[in-house]
Amino acid sequence: MVDYESEKQMQNAQDTIPTIFALATSAGRAGVAVIRVSGPEAAAVLCALSGRSLPAPRTARLRVLKDQNGDKLDEALVLWFPGPGSFTGEDMAELHTHGSVAVIEAVSQALYDLGLRQAAPGEFTRRAFENDRLDLTEAEGLADLIDAETEGQRRQALRQMGGGLRKVYEDWRTLILDALAMVEGEIDFPDEGDVPDALAHRASSGLIKLAAKLKSALLDSHRGEKVRSGLDIAIIGAPNAGKSSILNRLARRDAAIVSAQAGTTRDIVEIYMHIAGLPVRFSDTAGLRETDDLVEAEGVRRAKLRARDADIRLGVIDLTSNNNEVLGALTVGDLVLYNKADIGTAPDQNVSRETFLVSAETGSGFAELETALEREIISRFAQTEQAGLTRVRHVECVRKALVAIESASENLAIAPELAGADLRAALHAIKELAGEADIEAVLDRVFSQFCIGK
């Protein structure tokens, strides 16, 4: 039996949703512009503009577009995507017009005249999220794909957009629900004959397994974040060790001023490159030494901060001097560069880190250095095939879940009621990760980062 009242209420609710439009391609002179329309009036709008019935779903048709006065706007390809099988889950249409500014403005004005409004940044994707076409992690993957500049960023974004992280957290959610069922079983049916004694304690092994998975994800989270934001490599060393010359050689251009005068580099000079498909920022820093010059001293302070925060440090030692104090500032994974190999003598001492004899003047040794850098970046930062945590938001949600799981493990033997509350807290953290919890401010921040039209 059809519930006509419920059906009417659903229709009225749908009618309150505004129909939106936006230019989905870059503005400016182009061969083709794509204008997207989504909402309950999409079908009526498409028919009104073309003066014809709807084309077959997902089939491009050439149509003459006219405004409400019957004036011709353009000849365009039109496509019709009925909901819920569309990107947003709503009725959608696309107008593939010529890409001139005049055509775009004329068609946009016609859409305004039909009662549509311009979409806010990310509103199409937000509607897809709200209509369960994708979860929040997949929406974030889509945003990352739009912003991707390197091969590594593209691959990572595609994994996440394809539901890679969803598969991971759904496994976590299943383990939490299994444990919660055992705990709730003991709480609700303590005297039932078919409920084993201390049923909650059987949840312990699953919680231990889950805690290990969460810890592994957190330990590996730096990979995904670095793929998104890029790696920092700091070039450090004493004054006149050749740091600026090394930066210029890596950049294959004169990015930094080179001078025989000590202390020339005072502020940080940066260049951006792609290595192993990842974005990398090299920083040439002030020479590390004690100085009474206030400006140079500030440069040294900044150099130490950049070196401390860098993912990899290149410690430069001048072979014509005996100053190797920079070795004390290096750590595991950093590289030692003995510069001026064309005029200096190779060191006798053994260094416990990978070392290179280079000459910024002649370029010798740089092929080996660049190969080693690529190998180090791949081994430490290249993303695995499994989708991981790529944002600070992801990390915070998983940390909250881990704290709750560890608390639940401790409370199992003390009070199942407390363990149950901990497990529900962990479940809520996973819901936050997926975007299922009431986190309106987070949603606003995520979708405002999209471009208009997506």
Order of alpha helices (4+ residues) and beta strands (2+ residues): alpha-beta-beta-alpha-beta-beta-beta-alpha-beta-alpha-alpha-alpha-alpha-alpha-alpha-beta-alpha-beta-beta-alpha-beta-beta-beta-alpha-alpha-alpha-alpha
